């Protein structure tokens, strides 16, 4: 093509060669090197004045060098009076850091987008961003191409009995991606969810859920009065009545300090506080008997809810025979592998070791010999600061941790997880899918779940970006529950690792990227690339 210069970075030269071959050209001359201290040197070898420049640079194992090299190439072409500069990034670096995961975190993907704009980029072409909202980071046009049509075409051509397969999401965060592929292939879908087994772990005594000061401060007055009415202890009622009459006899200024309208004199006395609407508090105080365990005559005074009714016989039989309930299976996961129900809990060994360190430490006790936290020694600010929820800022499920965080503790011997398979995969081919394949732990756990307790016949692990960090490819190769590992060539994989793997299959996306470059140069419509017929 005339008026076009395609430059290749050092991250993925094989992909650039394939793109230029389909465009009927060759990569433009560019000298890339490093100084002795590691600084990157870029020399553009051709004239780019009034030319449409396309710089192809994907991620690589040396991700920071690839990013810096791309920024220098963009700045060099901008200084050479290029007409337009388009960064073709099949895998966008730092795409997993597109939101704050903690109060002191950084949105690194946004920072990289700002760096590219400052360097002089005019357009970005990428493939399947980890979060599609990242397109708004740039302030420049972004073409986020989809590999789904090409993957769907490959499945139809290479998977035996593909029409009887099931598309399975490796985690809850990838459900939208999986349902889209399932709709394109007209297949059923399922999902795998992994979570910490909280029932086998004790809560830390300094957690926010155990802060009496916190819940006394936020508990509504009506709830306190309702709990007081439901309290069947006559002694407490007599004490409260005498205390109220004592306060009525005192002047207004002589009364003790209050907290949200409640006298602090009541806080000093040990009193059980039950908040039925908070399952977190019930879990934190598992030793407290349930209110429903002991019949309370005053509970009959509680008016029935208008919506409460006895289910009909038809509804009861439907719930008992619901096929969807039988398609949910749950297993125990220890160190990334399924174990039997009678397997000893991993928390026991760590708990026994931690108990040895607690000898001699006696918590404060109230008048009933129950351990409690003294409000004077347990600061509300300290409790609130130590409470760390398992989702990012914003509180929505979309901000929850996904596959890039679940790998952190899945192989920790001190943690036990619960893995849930929702969907029927019995005697079916499983297409286990996610957008990034970096570590192997969650992939192996999901495949093992589908085969051992879901009774799947064959498992294909499919991802768009095959990063294969550390020894993940070799671990996937050694897993007996995985039959094939399918990825695209958006991320470079060393040739020796490709030759050593018998399960790895790479789908070429050079035709998709070449067509995107051609249409962008000629000003043609790009929407066709987003709606390719599978």
N, C-alpha and C positions, 0 to 999 in steps of 0.2 A: 504494500500500500504506500502511496505517495503521501508525503507530509506527516509521516508517523515515525517515531523512534521508540523502540522497545528496549529498555535497559534491564539488565539482570543483576540482582544482588547476589551475594555469595551464599544465601541461605538455601535456595532450592534451584540450582542451575538446570537440573534435568527437566523440571516442569517448564521452565522458560524455553528450553530448546523445543519441547513438544508444542508449546503455544505458537512460537515463531514458525515452526514447520507447517502448522495449520493455516497461518496467515500468509504463507508464501514469502517469508522474509527471514532475516537472521538477526540475532541480538546486536544492538548498537555497541560500538566499541567504548569500553570504559575500563580504566585501570583502577583496581581496588587493592589496597595494601594496608600494612600496619607499620608504624614506626617502632623503634626498639622498646619504647615505654608502653606500647599497646594502643596508642592513638591511631585512629583510622584515617587513611588517606584516600581521597577520591579525585580522579582526573577524568573528566568527560572528553572522549576522544573524537567526537563529531560535533558539527554545528547543530544547535537546537533552536536557532532563531526562527520564530514564527512556525514552529513545529508542535504537533501534538505528542507530548512525551508520556510514555507509560512505564512506570518503574515497578517491576514485579519483585516483591520481597515478602516472603512468608516468615513464619516463626521458625526457630531452629533450636537445637540444644543450647547454643550460645545466644540466648534470646536478646540480651542487652546489647551485644555487638551488632546483631541484625537490626535492632531498632535504631541505634545510632548511625549505622551505615545508611539506612534509608533516609534519615533526616538530612544527612550531609549530601546525599545524592539529590534530594529535592531542592535544597538550597543552592547547589551547584547549577542545576538546570534553571532555576529561577534567575540566578545571576547571568545565565547565558541567554536571556530574553526568550524563553520558551513561550509559545502561544498558550498552552494549557499543560498542566501537570496532573496526571492521574496516578494515584498509588493503588496498585493491584496487590491486595493482601489476602490470599486465600484463607489463611488463618490469622486473625487479628490478635496480636500479642496483648497480654494482660486483660483479655476479655472476661476472665473469671473475677476480676476485681472491678466490677461495674457498679458496686454499691458499698456503702459502709457496713461492715460486719461488726463493728464495735464503735464505741464513742470516740476512740482515738485512732480509728482506721482512716484510710485514704481511698478515694475513688480514683484508682490509678489509671483506669481506662480513659476517664475524662481528661486526666493530665496528659496522657499520650496524644489524645485527639487535639488538645490545645497546642502541643509541640508541633504536630504536623501542620496545623493551620498557620502557625507562626513561621514555619520553615518555608511555606509557600505552596502547599498543595491546593488544588482546585477541585478535585473529584476523588472519591474513594470507591473502589470495587472490592467487595469481600464476599465470603461464602459462609452462610449460617452463623451469624453472630451468636455468642452464648446468651445474650439478652438483646432482643430486637430493639429495645428502647435506646440502646447505645447509638443509634443513628442520629439521635438528637444531640449528641455530644459535640459534633463537629461544627455546625453552622455552615457546612458545605454539602453538596449533593452526595448521597451515599446510595450505592446499589448493593443491597444485601441479597446476593443470589442464593438459591435453594438447591441443595443436592438431592432433595427428596425424589424428583422425577427420575433422575438417573439411577438412584438406588432402587426405586420401584421397578424400573425396567430390568435391572440386573437380577432382581429377585424372580421376576417372571421367567427369565431366560435360564437361570442357573440353579434354582432351588427346586428339587423334586417335590411334587405334590404341594406346590406353594399355595394352592387354593384352599388347602386344609390347615394352613399354618395359623399361628396366633402371634400378633405383634405385642411384645411385652415391654413396658417401660421399666428401666432399671431403678428408678426412684420416682417419687411423686412429682417432683419438679419437671420431669420430662413428659408428663402425660399429654400435654397439648401437641407436642411433636409426634408422639406415638399415635395418637388418634388421627392426626392428619395423614400419616402413612397408611394407617389401617383403612381410612376412608378411600384413599387412592387405590388401594388393592382390594377393597370391599372384603376386608377380613375382620375377625373379632380381635379385641385387644384385652390386655390384662396389665396389671402393674404389681411391682414389688416395692414394699416399704420396709425400711430398716429404722429401728428406734431403740434407744437404751431401755433395758428392762428395769423400770423404776421400782417394780414390786419387790425386787431382790436387793435393793440398795437402801440403806438408811439415810435419812436426811441429816445434814450437818446441823448441830444444835444452834449455830449462830446464823441460820438462814433467815431471810425476811419473813418466811411463813411462820416462824416461831416467835416473831416479835410481838409481844402482847401490847406494847405501846403503839405499834403501828395499827393493829386491828382495833384497838380501843379508840384510836383517833378517827378511823374511817368508818366504823360501824355506825349505821343510822340509829337515831334515837328509837324509832319504831321497832327495830329489831331487838334492841336491848329490852324494851318494855315487853315485847312478845316472849322473849326468853324468860323474863321475870314471871310472866303469867304461867308459863309452862313448867316452871320450877316447882316440884312437889315437896320440897323440904320446908316443913313448917317452922323449923328453927331459924332458917335463914329469913323467912318472912317476919318472924317475931323480931329478929335482930334488925332487919331493915326498917320495921315500923318504929322500933324504939329509936333508931338512928334518925329517922325522919322527924319524929317528935322532938328529939333533942335539937335538931337543926332549926325547927320552927321556934323553939324557945330562945335561940340565939339571935342577936342583932345581925343585920345584913353584912356588916363589915367583919364580923367575927367568924364567919364561915370560912372553911378552908378553900384553897385554890381549886379551880375546876378545870377540866380538860374537855372541851366541846360540850359544856353543860353538865358533865359528870364530875362529881366530887372526887378529888384525889384520895380522900379517906377510904373510898371503896376500892381503890387500886391496891392499897397496901394489904387488904385482906385477901387470902387465897380464894378464888372463885372460879369455877369452871365456866369457860366461855365457849359456846358452840355456835359456829357459823355454818348453817346447813348449805348455804349457797356457794361455799368455797371448797371444792374438792381438794385444793392444795393444802388447806389446813387440816382436813380429815386425814390426808396421807401423811402429814407431818406429825400428827398426834394419833398414830395407829393404836396406841395402848388405851385410849379413851373409849369406853363402850359406846356403841351407837345409841342414839336416842330411841330408836325403834326396838332395841333389845329389851328394855324394861317397859311394861305398859304403864302409861300415865293417865290417870282418870281425867285430868284437865285437858288432855289432848282431844277428848271427845267434843270439847267446846269449839274446836277449830272448824269453821265452816268448810264444806266440801267445795272444791274448785268447780266452776261451771263446766269446764271441758272434761272433767274426769268421768269416765263411764266404763262399764264392763265391756270388753270386746265381744263381738258376736261369735257364734260357733264357726261361721264361715271364715271370719278374719283369723280366728285362732288356728284353724286347719291350714289356712294359706300361709301363716307365719311358720307353722311347723314343717310344711312341705315346700318351703321356698327354696328353689334351686340355687338362687344367688347366695343364700347363707351357706350352702354346702360347698360353694366354690371358693370359700375363704379358708385358707389353711395357714397355720401359724407354727413357727419353729423357733428353737433356741439357737443362738449364734454365739460361739465362743472362739475368739482368735480367728474369725473369718470363716469358720466351718460349722455346719449343723451338728448338734449333739442331741442325745436322747433326753427325755424328760427327767430320768433318774440320774443324769450326770451331775456331779457336784457343782454347785455354783461357784463361779470364779470370784465372787465377792466375799466368800467365806474365808479364803486364805488371806486375802488382803485385809479383811476385817479383823482376823485373829492377830495379824501382825500389828495393826494399828491399836488394838486394845491393850497391847503390852505397853504402849507409850502413854496410856491413859491411867496407869496404876498410880494411885496417890492423888489423882485429880478428882475432886468431889464437887459436883455442881451445887449451886445454891438450892435449898429446899424450902418449901413453904410449910405451913402448919400441918398439912396432911402427908408430909414426907414425900411429896412429889417434886421432882426436879423442875425448876423454873428459872427464868432469866430475870435478874434484877433490873428494873428499868433504869436505875442509876448507874449501873456498870455496863449495860448493853445499850449503846448509843443507837438511836434510830437512824442517824446518818450513816453510821458504820454498817448497819444491817442493810440499808437501802443500797449502799455502794457495793456491797458484796453480792447482792442479788444479780445474777447474770442470766437473763432469759436466753433460750436457745433459738432466737431468731434475731434478725438484724433490726436496725432502727426502723420504725414505722409500724411494727406490730402486725403486719399482714402476713398471710401465709406465703405470698410471693417473695417476701424477703427472707424466707426460712433458708436454712442451710440445705444445699443440694449435694451432688456427687463429689464436688471438689472438697467439701468439708467432712463428708461421712467417712472418708478413708482415714481420717486422723486417728479415730479410736477403734476402728473395726477390728484391728489386730492386736489391740491392747489386751494383754492377759488379765488385767485387773477389771476389765469392763465386760459385761454381758449384754447382748443385744437381742431384741425380738425381731424376727423377720417375718413379714406377712405377704402371702401371695393371694391376690384378689383376681379371680378368673379361672376358667377351666382350660388347662393345658394337657390333660391326660391323653396320651397316645397321639400327640400332635407335635409338629415342628415349631419350635419357639424361635422367634426373631427378636432377640433381646437387644434393645436399642437405646442409645444415648448420643449426645452430640460430641462429647470428648472422651477419648480413651487414654487416660494418663496412667493411673495406678490400676492394679489388677484385683485388689481385695474385694471391692464391691461387685465386680463382674463375676468373679469365681463364686462368691456367696449367692448371688442371684441365680446363676446357672445351676449350682448345687441344689438350691431350693426347688427350682423348676423340675429337676430330674428326680430327686430323692423323695420329696413329699408331693410334688405336682405330677409325677410320673410322665414327664414329657419324653418324647422319642428322640429328638435331636435338638441341639441348641446352636444357633448362629448368633455370635456377638457382633453387632453392627454399630459402627460409629462413623461420624463424618470426619473428625480430626483425630488421627492416630498419633498421639504424642509419645506414647510408650516410654514413660519415665522410668529410670533405674532399670530393674530386670523384669518389668511387667510383661513384656512380650514373651520372654522365656517362661514366666510363671503361667501365662495363659496357654502356652504350648504344652506345658506339663499337666494341665488340668484335664482329667478324664471326662468331665461333664461338659466340656466345650468341644464342639466338632469343627467349627470354622470361626475365624476372626476376620471380619470384613471392614475395611476402612477405605477412604478416598486418599488421593495423593496430595492433599492440601498441605501436609506437613512432611518434611523430608525424613525418610527412614534409611539408615545406612544399608548399602547393598548387602553387606555380609550378614546382617540380621534378617534381611528378607530371604536370602538363600538358606539360612539355617532353620527357618520356620516352614513347616509343612501345612500349617493351618491358615497362614496369613494370605489374604486376598486383597489386592489393591485395585480400586476402581479409578479410572483415569477421568479427571475433570478438565483436562486441557481444552477439549472442544467447547465446553461451556464458557471458560474464561476467554478463549480466542474469539468466540462469537460476541461476547460482551465488549471486548476491545474494538472489534470491527464496527458494531452498531454505535458505540459511543463516538468513534471517529467520524462516521458518516451522518451522525445526527438522526439515526433511525430509532424507532420505538423499542424500548427495552422491556416492555411489559410481557412480550411473548416469552421471554426467558423465565418468567415467574409462573407461567401457566403451560409448561410443556406437557404434552399428553404422554402419560406413562404407557 
